[in-house]
Amino acid sequence: MAMSPTPPSSAVPGAVVALGWDPEGTMVLAGGPGGQLTLWGDNGVMARGTCPPPQLWAVALLGAQCALVAAGRHLEEWELRGGRRLHRLRRHPALPRPIVGFCRGLRGGPVLILLGDGQLWLWDRGTPPKPLRAAVSPTPLDPKDLNRLYGADSGADGADGNGAAANGADGNGADDNGVAVTPYRLPGCPVAVQALPGGGFLLWGGMEKLHLCHLSRYGAAFRAAVTAVPLPPLPPHGPTQWFTGAEWHRDFGLFLTRSDGSMWVCPSWGRRDPHNHRWHRRKVSQQGALLGRLGAALLTAARDGTVRVWHPRGGAPLAHYRCSAPITAMAPRPRPSAHAAPGLAVGDEAGRVYILRWDTPTA
């Protein structure tokens, strides 16, 4: 089971801190701590640019001509013009806290902006960013709904995941039932986020505790349903640990990675008995690991420089690759079709970017 790399390229001075693919998976944008931006295509480097201080934290590539860059608390819009240079179009006024990530909405929806303290903002083309407003559901999110949500989060009748009519809120004040629609904050810092087909999002948030939030469209606003996630056991002594990744698999349950390099698996959560929280521990690295999905398989990228592909049921890695320095960023590649080989981009502490392709997927 092989992972085929393109020759690693020196992207930025210092560590690669952010990576972002375009929706078609044909270009990837890399950012460094000094604000350096490098855009790659199939034939190598397409363009470069430099983002002024403060430090760059996240990037999102929306297409061939548009990119978003998080420079501290500022959201910046960039574009590729003639030649090989990336040009900044505009810098928006500072948001309340530093921006730590983006998530593109599906079907051309707005981009979700993640702030470090859990605040959520939205950006759409031609408009400044605005706070995401939501009516909080009094009913907690049922983990058994995950199977449905990972397929689609809204029906053809326009109802949200809790059966509320989509025209129930106008984004200000209260909905038709008197439920307040206010700027929403995730319970804890963002850990992972996924866009859903119906225009909503699933977000995992927290450090030592973890919550899962489903945001579904609710007229001009959103509706938030939240549940606390069961936690694996902690050692009685030792340094503080935090979560570095979260994934749910409809056939294999809940997967969490921690800062000590461990992966924890709860097969029953969201699938069978919600009160049976039996955990299994897998060691994937001696240091913290990022967690993601590569097709139906699980993906870890660790500070020890290793990229590994795992079958969700366990066992030895299906494929692996070792970078020449600790890994600092990872971005799975969007697949243009079900027949395309899955792949990803990783960046390391030495400023190199690796484009990897999994040649023989079996999971």
C-alpha positions in Angstrom: 0.0 0.0 0.0 1.9 3.0 -1.2 1.7 6.8 -1.0 3.3 8.5 -3.9 4.7 12.0 -3.3 5.5 14.7 -5.7 9.0 16.1 -4.9 8.7 18.2 -1.8 9.0 21.9 -2.5 10.3 24.7 -0.4 7.2 26.8 0.2 8.0 29.3 2.8 10.8 30.4 5.2 9.9 28.7 8.5 7.1 26.3 9.2 4.1 25.8 7.0 1.2 27.0 9.2 -1.8 26.7 6.8 -2.8 24.8 3.7 -6.0 25.0 1.6 -7.2 23.3 -1.6 -9.5 24.8 -4.2 -12.9 23.0 -4.4 -11.8 20.9 -7.5 -8.6 19.7 -5.9 -6.3 21.2 -8.6 -4.5 23.9 -6.7 -3.3 24.2 -3.1 -2.3 27.4 -1.3 0.3 27.4 1.5 1.0 30.0 4.1 4.0 30.6 6.4 4.4 32.5 9.7 6.0 35.5 8.0 3.0 35.9 5.7 4.4 34.2 2.7 1.8 32.7 0.3 2.6 30.1 -2.4 0.0 28.8 -4.9 0.7 25.4 -6.6 -1.0 23.9 -9.7 -0.4 20.8 -11.7 2.8 22.3 -13.3 4.4 23.7 -10.1 4.3 27.1 -8.5 1.7 29.4 -10.1 2.0 32.5 -7.9 3.5 34.0 -4.8 2.6 36.8 -2.5 3.3 38.2 1.0 0.7 39.0 3.6 1.7 41.9 5.9 1.7 41.4 9.7 0.2 40.2 12.0 0.9 36.5 11.7 -0.9 34.4 9.1 -3.1 31.6 10.7 -5.3 30.1 8.0 -6.0 30.1 4.3 -9.0 29.1 2.1 -8.8 28.8 -1.7 -12.2 29.4 -3.2 -11.2 29.0 -6.9 -8.7 30.0 -9.5 -9.1 33.7 -8.8 -10.0 34.1 -5.1 -8.5 33.2 -1.7 -9.1 34.1 1.9 -6.3 34.7 4.3 -6.5 35.0 8.1 -3.9 37.6 9.3 -4.4 37.7 13.1 -7.9 39.2 13.6 -8.1 40.4 10.0 -9.8 38.7 7.1 -8.2 39.4 3.8 -9.3 38.7 0.2 -6.6 37.9 -2.3 -6.7 37.2 -6.1 -4.4 35.9 -8.8 -3.9 38.5 -11.5 -1.6 38.5 -14.5 1.8 37.1 -14.1 2.9 35.1 -11.1 1.8 37.3 -8.2 -1.0 37.1 -5.7 -2.5 40.5 -4.9 -4.5 41.6 -1.9 -7.9 43.0 -2.8 -9.0 44.2 0.6 -8.5 43.8 4.3 -11.6 43.8 6.4 -11.8 45.5 9.9 -10.5 43.4 12.7 -12.7 40.8 14.2 -13.0 40.3 18.0 -10.4 37.5 18.3 -7.8 35.9 16.0 -9.1 33.8 13.1 -8.0 30.1 13.4 -9.8 28.5 10.5 -12.3 28.5 7.6 -14.8 26.1 6.2 -16.3 26.5 2.8 -20.0 26.0 2.6 -21.2 23.5 0.0 -23.2 24.5 -3.1 -21.7 28.0 -3.1 -22.8 28.9 0.4 -21.0 31.3 2.7 -17.6 30.6 4.2 -17.7 29.9 8.0 -15.0 31.8 9.9 -13.7 30.2 13.1 -12.3 32.4 15.9 -10.0 31.1 18.6 -12.5 31.6 21.4 -15.4 29.7 19.6 -17.1 32.7 18.0 -18.4 32.0 14.5 -18.7 34.5 11.6 -19.8 34.3 8.0 -18.3 35.7 4.9 -19.9 35.8 1.4 -18.6 37.4 -1.8 -19.1 41.2 -1.9 -19.9 41.6 1.7 -17.9 42.1 4.9 -17.8 39.3 7.5 -20.8 39.2 10.0 -21.5 37.2 13.1 -23.3 34.0 12.6 -26.7 34.3 14.3 -28.5 31.2 15.6 -31.5 30.2 17.7 -30.3 27.6 20.2 -32.5 24.5 20.3 -33.7 23.5 23.8 -33.4 19.9 22.7 -29.8 18.5 22.7 -28.5 17.0 19.5 -29.2 13.3 19.4 -26.0 11.4 18.5 -28.1 8.8 16.6 -29.0 11.6 14.1 -25.3 11.6 12.9 -26.0 8.9 10.3 -28.6 11.2 8.7 -26.7 14.4 9.1 -23.6 13.1 7.4 -25.7 12.3 4.4 -27.7 15.6 4.4 -28.9 18.0 7.0 -32.1 19.2 5.4 -35.0 17.7 3.6 -36.6 18.7 0.4 -39.4 20.4 2.4 -37.0 23.0 3.8 -37.2 21.8 7.4 -34.1 21.7 9.5 -32.7 18.8 11.5 -35.2 19.4 14.3 -38.2 19.8 12.1 -38.4 23.5 12.4 -39.6 25.4 9.3 -36.8 27.1 7.4 -38.6 30.4 7.4 -38.8 30.6 11.2 -36.1 33.3 11.7 -35.0 36.4 10.0 -31.6 36.6 11.6 -32.5 39.3 14.1 -34.4 39.3 17.4 -36.4 36.1 17.8 -38.1 33.5 15.7 -41.8 32.8 15.3 -41.8 30.9 18.6 -40.1 33.6 20.6 -36.7 31.8 20.7 -33.8 34.4 20.7 -31.7 34.6 17.5 -28.3 35.9 18.7 -24.6 35.7 17.7 -23.6 32.2 18.4 -20.4 31.0 20.1 -19.2 27.4 20.1 -18.7 25.8 23.6 -14.9 25.9 23.4 -12.3 26.5 20.7 -12.9 24.8 17.4 -11.3 21.4 16.9 -12.9 20.2 13.6 -15.6 21.3 11.2 -17.5 19.9 8.3 -19.8 21.5 5.8 -23.1 19.6 5.1 -25.1 19.3 1.9 -28.1 21.3 3.1 -26.1 24.5 3.9 -25.3 23.7 7.5 -22.2 22.6 9.5 -21.0 20.1 12.1 -18.5 21.5 14.5 -16.4 19.9 17.3 -15.2 22.3 19.9 -13.4 22.2 23.2 -10.0 21.6 24.8 -10.2 19.3 27.8 -14.0 18.8 27.2 -15.6 18.3 23.9 -19.0 19.3 22.3 -20.6 18.6 19.0 -22.7 21.3 17.4 -25.0 21.0 14.4 -25.8 24.3 12.7 -28.7 24.0 10.3 -30.2 26.7 8.1 -33.1 28.5 9.8 -34.3 31.1 7.4 -31.8 33.9 7.2 -30.1 32.6 10.4 -29.2 29.2 11.8 -30.4 26.8 14.4 -27.9 25.3 16.8 -28.3 21.9 18.5 -25.5 20.8 20.8 -24.5 17.7 22.7 -21.6 16.9 25.1 -19.3 14.2 23.7 -18.3 11.4 26.1 -14.6 11.5 26.9 -12.0 8.7 27.0 -10.2 8.2 30.4 -7.4 10.5 31.3 -4.2 9.4 33.1 -4.3 10.4 36.8 -1.0 12.3 36.5 1.0 14.0 33.9 0.8 17.1 31.7 -2.5 18.6 30.5 -3.8 17.0 27.3 -6.1 18.5 24.7 -7.9 17.2 21.6 -6.3 17.7 18.2 -8.9 16.0 16.0 -12.4 14.4 15.9 -14.0 12.3 13.3 -17.2 10.2 13.2 -17.6 7.2 11.0 -21.1 5.8 10.4 -19.8 2.2 10.4 -17.1 2.4 13.1 -18.1 5.1 15.6 -16.2 8.1 17.2 -12.5 8.8 16.8 -10.6 11.3 18.8 -6.9 12.2 18.8 -5.1 13.9 21.7 -2.0 15.9 22.1 0.0 12.9 23.5 -0.3 11.2 20.1 -3.0 8.7 21.1 -6.2 7.9 19.1 -9.3 6.9 21.1 -12.2 4.9 19.5 -15.8 4.6 20.8 -17.5 2.2 18.4 -21.0 2.6 19.9 -21.4 6.4 20.1 -23.9 7.7 17.5 -24.5 4.1 16.3 -25.9 1.9 19.0 -26.4 2.3 22.8 -25.6 6.0 23.5 -24.8 5.1 27.1 -22.2 2.4 26.3 -19.1 4.5 26.2 -16.4 1.8 26.0 -13.2 3.2 24.6 -10.3 1.6 22.8 -6.8 3.3 22.7 -4.5 3.2 19.7 -1.0 4.8 19.7 -0.4 6.5 16.4 2.6 8.7 17.3 4.9 9.7 20.1 3.7 13.3 19.7 0.5 15.0 18.8 -1.2 14.0 15.6 -3.7 15.8 13.3 -6.7 13.6 12.3 -8.6 13.6 9.0 -10.4 11.4 6.5 -9.0 10.1 3.3 -11.9 8.5 1.4 -13.4 5.9 3.8 -10.1 5.6 5.7 -8.6 7.6 8.6 -5.6 9.8 8.2 -3.1 11.0 10.8 -0.2 13.4 10.4 2.1 13.7 13.4 4.8 15.9 14.8 7.2 13.0 14.4 7.0 13.6 10.6 4.8 10.6 9.7 1.7 10.4 7.6 -0.3 7.3 8.1 -3.5 5.9 6.6 -5.6 3.6 8.8 -8.5 1.3 8.4 -11.2 2.4 10.9 -11.5 -1.1 12.3 -7.8 -1.0 13.4 -4.7 -2.9 12.5 -1.4 -1.8 11.0 -1.3 1.3 8.8 -2.5 0.7 5.2 0.0 3.2 3.9 2.6 5.6 5.4 5.0 8.3 4.4 7.7 10.1 6.4 8.5 13.8 5.9 11.9 15.2 6.7 10.7 17.5 9.5 7.8 17.6 12.0 4.4 18.1 10.3 2.7 21.4 11.1 -0.3 21.4 8.6 -2.4 19.0 6.7 -5.2 19.3 4.1 -7.0 16.3 2.4 -7.4 16.8 -1.3 -11.0 17.2 -2.6 -11.8 14.3 -5.0 -13.4 15.5 -8.3 -14.9 12.0 -8.8 -15.3 8.8 -6.9 -12.7 7.2 -9.3 -10.0 9.8 -8.5 -7.1 8.6 -6.2 -7.4 10.2 -2.8 -4.6 12.4 -1.7 -3.5 15.2 0.6 -1.1 18.0 1.1 1.1 18.3 4.2 3.5 21.0 5.3 6.4 20.6 7.7 8.4 22.7 10.1 11.2 23.3 7.5 8.8 25.1 5.1 8.4 22.2 2.7 5.0 21.1 1.1 4.4 17.5 0.1 1.6 16.5 -2.3 0.8 12.8 -1.6 -1.4 10.4 -3.5 -2.7 7.1 -2.1 -2.3 4.7 -4.9 -4.0 1.6 -3.7 -6.9 2.5 -1.4 -8.9 -0.4 0.0 -10.9 1.1 2.9 
